[in-house]
Amino acid sequence: MTSVILRRVENRLERMVRPRGGGVRAADALEAAVENLKSIEDVCVQELDARLVPVLAFAHRDPALRPSDAEMADLIHHADRALTACGALNLPLLGKTLVLLSAMADALSHTRYWPDGALTPAINLVAVFRHGSVPDADGEALLEQLHLCLTQYVRHADTG
């Protein structure tokens, strides 16, 4: 009977990506990451507040007048920038609200449909979630209502 010899040739890439002994435990890495985020928290808060200014200012316009497509695009852009800024601050309700606000503005930009104050509830929730403390269950219930608005806006966008 013949014996088979298996040889494994190790290439340079495999050596580079193979885990080496003496690594960092996951718990230690997470703890270090949290500490790093805490060290930049003040800067992140300032950046978030600066990026929310144009989003919150949108609520001060006449709610009965439909904004131009350029104004809607600007709102989406500013909401996206604010979403990026809140990423390091562990504000999930604010992040979800900014995503919904962008989706609502996008849906409305594809139709002429404009109920009075169509985006005001979402913008008000942005302010509440940024400065207030809302229990998660209540916040999720409020977000569900925004989802209903978004669904309605998408229906209008689909029908033209």
DSSP file (Angstrom, degrees, kcal/mol; ACC not computed):
  #  RESIDUE AA STRUCTURE BP1 BP2  ACC     N-H-->O    O-->H-N    N-H-->O    O-->H-N    TCO  KAPPA ALPHA  PHI   PSI    X-CA   Y-CA   Z-CA
    1    1 A M              0   0    0      0, 0.0     2,-0.3     0, 0.0     0, 0.0   0.000 360.0 360.0 360.0 139.0    0.0    0.0    0.0
    2    2 A T        -     0   0    0      1,-0.0     2,-0.4     0, 0.0     0, 0.0  -0.694 360.0-135.4 -94.8 147.5    1.3    3.4   -0.9
    3    3 A S        -     0   0    0     -2,-0.3     2,-0.5     2,-0.0    -1,-0.0  -0.777  11.7-135.5-101.7 146.8    1.1    6.3    1.5
    4    4 A V        -     0   0    0     -2,-0.4     2,-0.6     2,-0.0     0, 0.0  -0.852  11.7-155.3-102.9 132.2    0.0    9.8    0.6
    5    5 A I        -     0   0    0     -2,-0.5     2,-0.5     2,-0.0    -2,-0.0  -0.933   5.6-157.3-109.6 121.9    1.9   12.7    1.8
    6    6 A L        -     0   0    0     -2,-0.6     2,-0.5     2,-0.0    -2,-0.0  -0.853   9.3-168.6 -98.1 127.9    0.0   16.0    2.0
    7    7 A R        -     0   0    0     -2,-0.5     2,-0.6     2,-0.0    -2,-0.0  -0.956   8.8-155.3-118.5 135.8    2.1   19.1    1.9
    8    8 A R        -     0   0    0     -2,-0.5     2,-0.6     2,-0.0    -2,-0.0  -0.939   7.7-154.9-112.0 118.5    0.8   22.5    2.7
    9    9 A V        -     0   0    0     -2,-0.6     2,-0.6     0, 0.0    -2,-0.0  -0.823   9.4-148.8 -95.7 123.7    2.6   25.3    1.2
   10   10 A E        -     0   0    0     -2,-0.6     2,-0.1     4,-0.0    -2,-0.0  -0.806  12.5-156.6 -95.6 124.2    2.2   28.5    3.1
   11   11 A N     >  -     0   0    0     -2,-0.6     4,-1.8     1,-0.1     5,-0.2  -0.456  30.8-102.5 -95.5 173.5    2.3   31.7    1.1
   12   12 A R  H  > S+     0   0    0      1,-0.2     4,-1.9     2,-0.2     5,-0.1   0.891 119.1  52.6 -62.5 -42.6    3.2   35.2    2.2
   13   13 A L  H  > S+     0   0    0      1,-0.2     4,-2.1     2,-0.2     5,-0.2   0.910 107.6  52.2 -61.1 -42.5   -0.4   36.4    2.4
   14   14 A E  H  > S+     0   0    0      1,-0.2     4,-1.5     2,-0.2    -1,-0.2   0.889 108.5  50.5 -62.1 -39.2   -1.4   33.5    4.6
   15   15 A R  H  < S+     0   0    0     -4,-1.8    -1,-0.2     1,-0.2    -2,-0.2   0.878 110.3  51.4 -64.5 -36.6    1.5   34.3    7.0
   16   16 A M  H  < S+     0   0    0     -4,-1.9    -2,-0.2     1,-0.2    -1,-0.2   0.876 116.5  37.2 -70.0 -37.2    0.4   37.9    7.2
   17   17 A V  H  < S+     0   0    0     -4,-2.1    -1,-0.2    -5,-0.1    -2,-0.2   0.607  88.1 108.5 -94.4 -11.6   -3.2   37.2    8.0
   18   18 A R  S  < S-     0   0    0     -4,-1.5     2,-0.0    -5,-0.2    -4,-0.0  -0.458  79.8-107.9 -66.2 132.6   -2.7   34.2   10.3
   19   19 A P        -     0   0    0      0, 0.0     2,-0.3     0, 0.0    -1,-0.1  -0.326  34.1-146.9 -62.6 141.5   -3.5   35.1   13.9
   20   20 A R        -     0   0    0      1,-0.1     3,-0.5    -3,-0.1     0, 0.0  -0.752  21.7 -97.7-106.8 155.7   -0.5   35.4   16.1
   21   21 A G  S    S+     0   0    0     -2,-0.3    -1,-0.1     1,-0.2     0, 0.0  -0.287 100.4  44.8 -66.3 156.2   -0.2   34.5   19.7
   22   22 A G  S    S+     0   0    0      1,-0.1    -1,-0.2     2,-0.0    -2,-0.0   0.726  77.3 153.2  84.1  22.5   -0.4   37.3   22.3
   23   23 A G        -     0   0    0     -3,-0.5     2,-0.4     1,-0.1    -1,-0.1  -0.005  49.6 -87.5 -73.9-175.2   -3.4   39.2   20.8
   24   24 A V        -     0   0    0      1,-0.0    -1,-0.1     2,-0.0     2,-0.1  -0.792  39.4-117.4 -98.6 136.1   -5.9   41.3   22.6
   25   25 A R     >  -     0   0    0     -2,-0.4     4,-2.3     1,-0.1     5,-0.2  -0.398  23.7-118.9 -69.1 151.1   -8.9   39.8   24.2
   26   26 A A  H  > S+     0   0    0      1,-0.2     4,-2.6     2,-0.2     5,-0.2   0.894 113.6  53.1 -59.3 -42.6  -12.3   41.0   22.8
   27   27 A A  H  > S+     0   0    0      1,-0.2     4,-2.1     2,-0.2    -1,-0.2   0.899 110.3  47.6 -62.0 -40.2  -13.4   42.4   26.1
   28   28 A D  H  > S+     0   0    0      2,-0.2     4,-2.3     1,-0.2    -1,-0.2   0.891 111.1  51.0 -67.5 -38.9  -10.2   44.4   26.4
   29   29 A A  H  X S+     0   0    0     -4,-2.3     4,-2.1     2,-0.2    -2,-0.2   0.908 111.0  48.4 -65.4 -41.5  -10.5   45.7   22.9
   30   30 A L  H  X S+     0   0    0     -4,-2.6     4,-2.4     2,-0.2    -2,-0.2   0.910 110.7  50.7 -64.4 -42.0  -14.1   46.8   23.5
   31   31 A E  H  X S+     0   0    0     -4,-2.1     4,-2.0     1,-0.2    -2,-0.2   0.907 111.0  48.4 -62.2 -41.8  -13.1   48.5   26.8
   32   32 A A  H  X S+     0   0    0     -4,-2.3     4,-2.2     2,-0.2    -1,-0.2   0.878 110.3  52.1 -66.0 -37.4  -10.3   50.4   25.0
   33   33 A A  H  X S+     0   0    0     -4,-2.1     4,-2.3     2,-0.2    -2,-0.2   0.905 108.5  50.1 -65.9 -41.1  -12.7   51.4   22.2
   34   34 A V  H  X S+     0   0    0     -4,-2.4     4,-2.3     1,-0.2    -2,-0.2   0.907 110.5  50.1 -63.1 -41.4  -15.2   52.8   24.7
   35   35 A E  H  X S+     0   0    0     -4,-2.0     4,-1.7     2,-0.2    -1,-0.2   0.899 109.4  51.3 -63.6 -40.6  -12.4   54.8   26.4
   36   36 A N  H  X S+     0   0    0     -4,-2.2     4,-0.8     1,-0.2    -2,-0.2   0.915 110.2  49.1 -63.0 -42.0  -11.3   56.2   23.1
   37   37 A L  H >< S+     0   0    0     -4,-2.3     3,-0.7     1,-0.2     4,-0.4   0.886 108.3  53.7 -65.0 -38.1  -14.9   57.3   22.3
   38   38 A K  H >< S+     0   0    0     -4,-2.3     3,-0.9     1,-0.2     4,-0.4   0.856 102.6  58.8 -63.5 -33.1  -15.2   58.9   25.7
   39   39 A S  H 3< S+     0   0    0     -4,-1.7    -1,-0.2     1,-0.2    -2,-0.2   0.764 114.5  35.3 -69.8 -23.3  -12.1   60.9   25.0
   40   40 A I  T <X S+     0   0    0     -4,-0.8     4,-2.3    -3,-0.7    -1,-0.2   0.272  86.1 106.3-110.6  10.8  -13.6   62.5   21.9
   41   41 A E  H <> S+     0   0    0     -3,-0.9     4,-2.5    -4,-0.4     5,-0.2   0.898  77.7  51.7 -59.2 -44.1  -17.2   62.8   23.1
   42   42 A D  H  > S+     0   0    0     -4,-0.4     4,-2.1     1,-0.2    -1,-0.2   0.903 111.2  47.5 -61.6 -41.2  -17.1   66.6   23.7
   43   43 A V  H  > S+     0   0    0      1,-0.2     4,-2.3     2,-0.2    -1,-0.2   0.907 112.0  50.5 -65.0 -41.6  -15.9   67.1   20.1
   44   44 A C  H  X S+     0   0    0     -4,-2.3     4,-2.7     2,-0.2    -2,-0.2   0.887 109.1  51.0 -64.8 -39.6  -18.5   64.8   18.7
   45   45 A V  H  X S+     0   0    0     -4,-2.5     4,-2.6     2,-0.2    -1,-0.2   0.923 111.1  48.1 -63.9 -44.3  -21.3   66.6   20.7
   46   46 A Q  H  X S+     0   0    0     -4,-2.1     4,-2.1     1,-0.2    -2,-0.2   0.913 113.2  48.0 -62.1 -42.3  -20.1   70.0   19.3
   47   47 A E  H  X S+     0   0    0     -4,-2.3     4,-2.1     2,-0.2    -2,-0.2   0.907 111.6  49.8 -65.8 -42.3  -20.0   68.6   15.8
   48   48 A L  H  X S+     0   0    0     -4,-2.7     4,-1.7    37,-0.3    -2,-0.2   0.941 110.9  49.0 -61.7 -47.6  -23.5   67.0   16.1
   49   49 A D  H  X S+     0   0    0     -4,-2.6     4,-0.9     1,-0.2    -1,-0.2   0.900 111.4  49.7 -60.6 -40.7  -25.0   70.2   17.4
   50   50 A A  H  < S+     0   0    0     -4,-2.1     3,-0.4     1,-0.2    -1,-0.2   0.886 112.2  47.8 -64.9 -37.9  -23.4   72.2   14.6
   51   51 A R  H  < S+     0   0    0     -4,-2.1     4,-0.5     1,-0.2    31,-0.3   0.718 107.5  56.2 -77.5 -20.1  -24.7   69.8   12.0
   52   52 A L  H  X S+     0   0    0     -4,-1.7     4,-2.9     1,-0.2     5,-0.3   0.686  85.2  84.3 -82.6 -17.6  -28.2   69.8   13.4
   53   53 A V  H  X S+     0   0    0     -4,-0.9     4,-2.1    -3,-0.4    -1,-0.2   0.921  93.6  41.6 -53.5 -52.0  -28.6   73.6   13.1
   54   54 A P  H  > S+     0   0    0      0, 0.0     4,-0.9     0, 0.0    -1,-0.2   0.842 114.5  53.1 -68.3 -29.2  -29.8   73.5    9.5
   55   55 A V  H >4 S+     0   0    0     -4,-0.5     3,-0.6     1,-0.2     4,-0.4   0.951 113.1  42.1 -66.7 -48.3  -32.0   70.5   10.1
   56   56 A L  H >< S+     0   0    0     -4,-2.9     3,-1.1     1,-0.2     4,-0.2   0.815 107.9  61.5 -69.2 -30.1  -33.8   72.1   13.0
   57   57 A A  H >< S+     0   0    0     -4,-2.1     3,-1.7    -5,-0.3    -1,-0.2   0.778  89.2  71.6 -66.4 -25.4  -34.0   75.5   11.1
   58   58 A F  G X< S+     0   0    0     -4,-0.9     3,-1.2    -3,-0.6    -1,-0.2   0.798  88.3  63.0 -60.5 -28.1  -36.1   73.7    8.4
   59   59 A A  G <  S+     0   0    0     -3,-1.1    -1,-0.3    -4,-0.4    -2,-0.2   0.663  91.1  66.6 -71.8 -15.7  -39.0   73.6   10.9
   60   60 A H  G <  S+     0   0    0     -3,-1.7    -1,-0.2    -4,-0.2    -2,-0.2   0.472  82.2  94.3 -87.1  -1.6  -39.1   77.4   11.1
   61   61 A R  S <  S-     0   0    0     -3,-1.2    -3,-0.0    -4,-0.2     3,-0.0  -0.387  99.1 -74.7 -82.8 168.8  -40.3   77.8    7.5
   62   62 A D    >   -     0   0    0      1,-0.2     3,-1.1    -2,-0.1    -1,-0.1  -0.500  41.6-153.4 -65.1 115.1  -44.0   78.0    6.5
   63   63 A P  T 3  S+     0   0    0      0, 0.0    54,-2.6     0, 0.0    55,-0.4   0.699  89.4  61.0 -68.8 -17.4  -45.3   74.4    6.9
   64   64 A A  T 3  S+     0   0    0     52,-0.2     2,-0.5    53,-0.1    -2,-0.1   0.728  90.0  80.9 -80.7 -20.9  -48.0   74.9    4.3
   65   65 A L  S <  S-     0   0    0     -3,-1.1    52,-0.1     1,-0.0    -4,-0.0  -0.744  81.7-128.6 -91.5 127.4  -45.5   75.7    1.5
   66   66 A R        -     0   0    0     -2,-0.5    -2,-0.1    48,-0.1    48,-0.1  -0.560  28.7-123.9 -70.3 130.2  -43.9   72.8   -0.2
   67   67 A P        -     0   0    0      0, 0.0    -1,-0.1     0, 0.0     5,-0.0  -0.330  29.6 -99.2 -70.7 158.7  -40.1   73.3   -0.3
   68   68 A S     >  -     0   0    0      1,-0.1     4,-2.2    -2,-0.0     5,-0.2  -0.248  33.1-106.7 -69.7 165.4  -38.3   73.2   -3.6
   69   69 A D  H  > S+     0   0    0      1,-0.2     4,-2.4     2,-0.2     5,-0.2   0.866 122.5  54.6 -62.1 -35.0  -36.5   70.1   -4.7
   70   70 A A  H  > S+     0   0    0      2,-0.2     4,-2.3     1,-0.2    -1,-0.2   0.896 107.1  49.8 -66.3 -39.2  -33.2   71.8   -3.9
   71   71 A E  H  > S+     0   0    0      2,-0.2     4,-2.3     1,-0.2    -2,-0.2   0.890 111.1  49.8 -65.8 -38.2  -34.3   72.6   -0.3
   72   72 A M  H  X S+     0   0    0     -4,-2.2     4,-2.4     2,-0.2    -2,-0.2   0.915 110.4  49.8 -65.4 -41.9  -35.3   69.0    0.1
   73   73 A A  H  X S+     0   0    0     -4,-2.4     4,-2.4     1,-0.2    -2,-0.2   0.898 110.4  50.6 -63.7 -39.7  -32.0   67.8   -1.2
   74   74 A D  H  X S+     0   0    0     -4,-2.3     4,-2.8     2,-0.2     5,-0.2   0.910 109.3  50.8 -62.8 -42.2  -30.2   70.2    1.2
   75   75 A L  H  X S+     0   0    0     -4,-2.3     4,-2.6     2,-0.2     5,-0.2   0.927 110.8  48.4 -61.8 -44.6  -32.3   68.8    4.1
   76   76 A I  H  X S+     0   0    0     -4,-2.4     4,-2.3     1,-0.2    -1,-0.2   0.921 112.3  49.8 -61.0 -43.7  -31.4   65.2    3.2
   77   77 A H  H  X S+     0   0    0     -4,-2.4     4,-2.2     1,-0.2    -2,-0.2   0.928 112.9  45.5 -61.1 -46.7  -27.7   66.2    3.0
   78   78 A H  H  X S+     0   0    0     -4,-2.8     4,-2.3     1,-0.2    -2,-0.2   0.880 112.0  51.6 -67.8 -37.1  -27.7   68.0    6.4
   79   79 A A  H  X S+     0   0    0     -4,-2.6     4,-2.3    -5,-0.2    -1,-0.2   0.897 109.9  50.3 -64.5 -39.2  -29.6   65.1    8.0
   80   80 A D  H  X S+     0   0    0     -4,-2.3     4,-2.0    -5,-0.2    -2,-0.2   0.906 110.0  49.5 -64.7 -41.9  -27.0   62.7    6.6
   81   81 A R  H  X S+     0   0    0     -4,-2.2     4,-1.9     1,-0.2    -2,-0.2   0.894 111.6  49.1 -64.2 -39.4  -24.2   64.8    8.0
   82   82 A A  H  X S+     0   0    0     -4,-2.3     4,-1.9   -31,-0.3    -2,-0.2   0.883 107.9  54.7 -66.7 -37.9  -25.8   64.9   11.4
   83   83 A L  H  X S+     0   0    0     -4,-2.3     4,-0.5     1,-0.2    -2,-0.2   0.909 107.6  49.9 -61.8 -41.7  -26.3   61.1   11.3
   84   84 A T  H >< S+     0   0    0     -4,-2.0     3,-0.9     1,-0.2     4,-0.3   0.905 110.3  50.8 -61.3 -42.0  -22.6   60.7   10.7
   85   85 A A  H >< S+     0   0    0     -4,-1.9     3,-0.6     1,-0.2   -37,-0.3   0.819 107.8  51.7 -68.4 -30.8  -21.8   63.0   13.6
   86   86 A C  H ><>S+     0   0    0     -4,-1.9     3,-1.4     1,-0.2     5,-0.7   0.521  84.0  92.8 -85.8  -1.8  -24.1   61.1   16.0
   87   87 A G  G X<5S+     0   0    0     -3,-0.9     3,-0.5    -4,-0.5    -1,-0.2   0.836  87.5  44.1 -59.3 -35.1  -22.5   57.8   15.2
   88   88 A A  G < 5S+     0   0    0     -3,-0.6    -1,-0.3    -4,-0.3    -2,-0.1   0.447 102.8  68.7 -89.6   0.0  -19.9   57.9   18.0
   89   89 A L  G < 5S-     0   0    0     -3,-1.4    -1,-0.2   -45,-0.1    -2,-0.2   0.411  97.8-122.8-104.5   2.6  -22.4   59.1   20.6
   90   90 A N  T < 5 +     0   0    0     -3,-0.5     3,-0.1    -4,-0.3    -3,-0.1   0.958  60.3 143.7  55.0  56.2  -24.6   56.1   21.1
   91   91 A L     >< +     0   0    0     -5,-0.7     4,-2.3     1,-0.1     5,-0.2  -0.668  14.1 165.6-121.0  72.6  -27.8   57.9   20.3
   92   92 A P  H  > S+     0   0    0      0, 0.0     4,-2.6     0, 0.0     5,-0.2   0.858  73.4  52.2 -64.2 -36.3  -29.7   55.2   18.4
   93   93 A L  H  > S+     0   0    0      2,-0.2     4,-2.1     1,-0.2     5,-0.1   0.902 110.9  48.1 -66.9 -38.7  -33.1   56.9   18.5
   94   94 A L  H  > S+     0   0    0     35,-0.2     4,-2.4     2,-0.2    -1,-0.2   0.923 111.8  50.4 -64.8 -43.5  -31.7   60.1   17.1
   95   95 A G  H  X S+     0   0    0     -4,-2.3     4,-2.0     1,-0.2    -2,-0.2   0.921 110.7  48.1 -60.5 -45.3  -30.0   58.1   14.4
   96   96 A K  H  X S+     0   0    0     -4,-2.6     4,-2.5     1,-0.2    -1,-0.2   0.885 111.1  51.7 -63.3 -38.3  -33.1   56.3   13.4
   97   97 A T  H  X S+     0   0    0     -4,-2.1     4,-2.8     2,-0.2    -2,-0.2   0.903 108.5  50.3 -66.6 -40.7  -35.0   59.6   13.3
   98   98 A L  H  X S+     0   0    0     -4,-2.4     4,-2.2     2,-0.2    -1,-0.2   0.885 110.5  50.1 -64.5 -38.1  -32.5   61.2   11.0
   99   99 A V  H  X S+     0   0    0     -4,-2.0     4,-2.4     2,-0.2    -2,-0.2   0.936 112.7  46.6 -63.6 -46.1  -32.7   58.2    8.7
  100  100 A L  H  X S+     0   0    0     -4,-2.5     4,-2.9     2,-0.2    -2,-0.2   0.897 109.8  53.9 -63.5 -40.2  -36.5   58.4    8.7
  101  101 A L  H  X S+     0   0    0     -4,-2.8     4,-2.5     1,-0.2    -1,-0.2   0.926 110.4  47.0 -59.5 -44.9  -36.4   62.2    8.1
  102  102 A S  H  X S+     0   0    0     -4,-2.2     4,-2.4     2,-0.2    -2,-0.2   0.914 113.0  48.6 -63.0 -42.9  -34.1   61.6    5.1
  103  103 A A  H  X S+     0   0    0     -4,-2.4     4,-2.5     2,-0.2    -2,-0.2   0.897 112.0  49.1 -65.3 -40.0  -36.4   58.9    3.7
  104  104 A M  H  X S+     0   0    0     -4,-2.9     4,-2.4     2,-0.2    -2,-0.2   0.929 112.4  47.3 -65.0 -45.2  -39.5   61.0    4.2
  105  105 A A  H  X S+     0   0    0     -4,-2.5     4,-1.6    -5,-0.2    -2,-0.2   0.893 112.5  50.6 -63.4 -39.5  -37.9   64.0    2.4
  106  106 A D  H  X S+     0   0    0     -4,-2.4     4,-0.6    -5,-0.2    -2,-0.2   0.931 110.7  48.0 -64.2 -45.5  -36.7   61.8   -0.4
  107  107 A A  H >< S+     0   0    0     -4,-2.5     3,-1.1     1,-0.2    -2,-0.2   0.911 112.9  48.6 -61.9 -42.2  -40.2   60.3   -0.9
  108  108 A L  H >< S+     0   0    0     -4,-2.4     3,-1.3     1,-0.2    -1,-0.2   0.780 102.1  63.0 -70.0 -25.8  -41.8   63.7   -0.8
  109  109 A S  H 3< S+     0   0    0     -4,-1.6    -1,-0.2     1,-0.3    -2,-0.2   0.660  98.1  58.1 -73.4 -12.9  -39.3   65.0   -3.4
  110  110 A H  T << S+     0   0    0     -3,-1.1     2,-0.3    -4,-0.6    -1,-0.3   0.249 111.1  40.4 -98.3  11.8  -40.6   62.5   -5.9
  111  111 A T  S <  S-     0   0    0     -3,-1.3    46,-0.1     2,-0.2    45,-0.0  -0.949  74.2-126.3-148.5 166.1  -44.2   63.8   -5.7
  112  112 A R  S    S+     0   0    0     48,-0.3     2,-0.2    -2,-0.3   -46,-0.1   0.450  73.5 119.8 -92.3  -3.1  -46.1   67.1   -5.6
  113  113 A Y        +     0   0    0     40,-0.1    -2,-0.2    43,-0.1    -3,-0.1  -0.429  32.5 163.3 -64.6 130.5  -47.9   65.8   -2.5
  114  114 A W        -     0   0    0     -2,-0.2     2,-0.2   -48,-0.1     3,-0.1  -0.670  19.9-163.6-152.4  93.5  -47.3   68.0    0.5
  115  115 A P    >   -     0   0    0      0, 0.0     3,-1.4     0, 0.0    -2,-0.0  -0.518  49.5 -81.4 -71.5 147.8  -49.5   67.9    3.6
  116  116 A D  T 3  S+     0   0    0      1,-0.3   -52,-0.2    -2,-0.2   -50,-0.0  -0.232 115.4   1.7 -51.3 127.1  -49.1   70.9    5.9
  117  117 A G  T >  S+     0   0    0    -54,-2.6     3,-0.8   -55,-0.1    -1,-0.3   0.858  79.6 167.2  65.2  37.3  -46.0   70.4    8.0
  118  118 A A  T <  S+     0   0    0     -3,-1.4     4,-0.2   -55,-0.4    -2,-0.1   0.826  77.6  30.7 -55.5 -36.6  -45.1   67.0    6.4
  119  119 A L  T 3> S+     0   0    0      1,-0.1     4,-2.4     2,-0.1    -1,-0.3   0.481  93.9  94.7-102.3  -4.0  -41.6   66.9    7.9
  120  120 A T  H <> S+     0   0    0     -3,-0.8     4,-2.8     1,-0.2     5,-0.2   0.893  82.0  52.9 -59.1 -43.5  -42.3   68.8   11.2
  121  121 A P  H  > S+     0   0    0      0, 0.0     4,-2.1     0, 0.0    -1,-0.2   0.924 111.8  46.1 -59.6 -41.4  -43.0   65.7   13.3
  122  122 A A  H  > S+     0   0    0     -4,-0.2     4,-1.9     2,-0.2    -2,-0.2   0.916 113.7  48.2 -66.5 -41.8  -39.7   64.2   12.3
  123  123 A I  H  X S+     0   0    0     -4,-2.4     4,-1.8     1,-0.2    -1,-0.2   0.893 111.0  51.3 -66.3 -38.8  -37.8   67.4   12.8
  124  124 A N  H  X S+     0   0    0     -4,-2.8     4,-2.3    -5,-0.2    -1,-0.2   0.885 108.3  51.9 -64.0 -38.1  -39.4   67.8   16.2
  125  125 A L  H  X S+     0   0    0     -4,-2.1     4,-3.1    -5,-0.2     5,-0.3   0.863 103.8  57.8 -67.1 -33.9  -38.4   64.3   17.2
  126  126 A V  H  X S+     0   0    0     -4,-1.9     4,-1.6     1,-0.2    -1,-0.2   0.942 109.6  44.8 -57.5 -46.2  -34.8   65.1   16.2
  127  127 A A  H  X S+     0   0    0     -4,-1.8     4,-2.3     2,-0.2     5,-0.4   0.907 114.3  48.8 -65.2 -41.4  -34.9   67.9   18.7
  128  128 A V  H  X S+     0   0    0     -4,-2.3     4,-3.0     1,-0.2    -2,-0.2   0.937 113.4  45.4 -64.9 -46.5  -36.5   65.7   21.4
  129  129 A F  H  < S+     0   0    0     -4,-3.1   -35,-0.2     1,-0.2    -1,-0.2   0.765 114.6  49.6 -71.7 -23.5  -34.1   62.8   21.0
  130  130 A R  H  < S+     0   0    0     -4,-1.6    -1,-0.2    -5,-0.3    -2,-0.2   0.900 128.9  17.5 -78.1 -41.4  -31.1   65.2   20.9
  131  131 A H  H  < S+     0   0    0     -4,-2.3     2,-0.2    -5,-0.2    -2,-0.2   0.625 116.8  63.5-109.7 -16.0  -32.0   67.1   24.1
  132  132 A G  S  < S-     0   0    0     -4,-3.0     2,-0.7    -5,-0.4     0, 0.0  -0.633  72.9-125.4-108.3 166.6  -34.5   65.1   25.9
  133  133 A S        +     0   0    0     -2,-0.2    -4,-0.1     2,-0.0    -3,-0.1  -0.918  32.6 176.7-113.3 107.5  -34.4   61.7   27.5
  134  134 A V        -     0   0    0     -2,-0.7     5,-0.0    -5,-0.1    -2,-0.0  -0.917  36.0-110.0-109.5 130.5  -37.2   59.5   26.2
  135  135 A P     >  -     0   0    0      0, 0.0     4,-2.7     0, 0.0     3,-0.2  -0.292  30.4-117.4 -56.9 145.6  -37.5   55.9   27.3
  136  136 A D  H  > S+     0   0    0      1,-0.2     4,-2.8     2,-0.2     5,-0.2   0.869 112.9  53.3 -55.6 -41.2  -36.6   53.6   24.5
  137  137 A A  H  > S+     0   0    0      1,-0.2     4,-1.8     2,-0.2    -1,-0.2   0.915 112.3  44.3 -63.6 -42.2  -40.1   52.0   24.4
  138  138 A D  H  > S+     0   0    0     -3,-0.2     4,-2.1     2,-0.2    -2,-0.2   0.902 113.2  51.6 -67.8 -40.6  -41.7   55.4   24.0
  139  139 A G  H  X S+     0   0    0     -4,-2.7     4,-2.3     1,-0.2    -2,-0.2   0.906 108.9  49.9 -62.3 -42.5  -39.2   56.5   21.5
  140  140 A E  H  X S+     0   0    0     -4,-2.8     4,-1.9    -5,-0.2    -1,-0.2   0.873 108.6  53.4 -65.0 -36.0  -39.7   53.4   19.4
  141  141 A A  H  X S+     0   0    0     -4,-1.8     4,-1.3     2,-0.2    -2,-0.2   0.902 109.4  48.5 -64.6 -39.9  -43.5   54.0   19.5
  142  142 A L  H  X S+     0   0    0     -4,-2.1     4,-1.5     1,-0.2    -2,-0.2   0.893 109.4  52.5 -65.4 -39.4  -42.9   57.5   18.2
  143  143 A L  H  X S+     0   0    0     -4,-2.3     4,-2.1     1,-0.2    -1,-0.2   0.855 102.4  59.2 -65.8 -33.6  -40.7   56.2   15.4
  144  144 A E  H  X S+     0   0    0     -4,-1.9     4,-1.7     1,-0.2    -1,-0.2   0.885 103.3  52.5 -60.6 -37.8  -43.4   53.7   14.4
  145  145 A Q  H  X S+     0   0    0     -4,-1.3     4,-1.8     1,-0.2    -1,-0.2   0.881 107.2  51.5 -66.4 -37.1  -45.7   56.7   13.8
  146  146 A L  H  X S+     0   0    0     -4,-1.5     4,-2.7     1,-0.2    -1,-0.2   0.875 105.3  56.6 -65.1 -35.9  -43.0   58.3   11.6
  147  147 A H  H  X S+     0   0    0     -4,-2.1     4,-2.6     1,-0.2    -2,-0.2   0.897 104.5  52.7 -60.6 -39.7  -42.9   55.0    9.7
  148  148 A L  H  X S+     0   0    0     -4,-1.7     4,-2.0     2,-0.2    -1,-0.2   0.914 109.6  48.3 -62.8 -42.0  -46.6   55.3    9.0
  149  149 A C  H  X S+     0   0    0     -4,-1.8     4,-2.4     2,-0.2    -2,-0.2   0.933 111.0  51.0 -61.2 -45.7  -46.0   58.8    7.6
  150  150 A L  H  X S+     0   0    0     -4,-2.7     4,-2.6     1,-0.2    -2,-0.2   0.911 107.7  52.8 -59.7 -43.0  -43.2   57.5    5.5
  151  151 A T  H  X S+     0   0    0     -4,-2.6     4,-2.0     1,-0.2    -1,-0.2   0.911 109.8  48.7 -58.6 -43.4  -45.4   54.7    4.1
  152  152 A Q  H  X S+     0   0    0     -4,-2.0     4,-1.8     1,-0.2    -1,-0.2   0.908 111.8  48.8 -63.6 -42.5  -48.1   57.3    3.1
  153  153 A Y  H  X S+     0   0    0     -4,-2.4     4,-2.1     1,-0.2    -2,-0.2   0.884 109.5  52.1 -66.7 -38.4  -45.5   59.5    1.4
  154  154 A V  H  X S+     0   0    0     -4,-2.6     4,-2.5     2,-0.2    -1,-0.2   0.893 106.1  54.9 -65.5 -39.1  -44.0   56.5   -0.5
  155  155 A R  H  X S+     0   0    0     -4,-2.0     4,-1.6     1,-0.2    -1,-0.2   0.920 109.7  46.7 -59.2 -42.9  -47.5   55.6   -1.7
  156  156 A H  H  X S+     0   0    0     -4,-1.8     4,-0.7     1,-0.2    -1,-0.2   0.876 111.3  51.7 -67.1 -36.3  -47.9   59.1   -3.1
  157  157 A A  H  < S+     0   0    0     -4,-2.1     3,-0.4     1,-0.2    -2,-0.2   0.885 108.8  51.2 -67.0 -37.3  -44.5   58.9   -4.7
  158  158 A D  H  < S+     0   0    0     -4,-2.5    -1,-0.2     1,-0.2    -2,-0.2   0.828 110.7  47.9 -68.7 -31.6  -45.3   55.6   -6.4
  159  159 A T  H  <        0   0    0     -4,-1.6    -1,-0.2    -5,-0.2    -2,-0.2   0.562 360.0 360.0 -87.7  -7.7  -48.6   57.0   -7.8
  160  160 A G     <        0   0    0     -4,-0.7   -48,-0.3    -3,-0.4    -3,-0.2   0.446 360.0 360.0  94.4 360.0  -46.9   60.1   -9.1
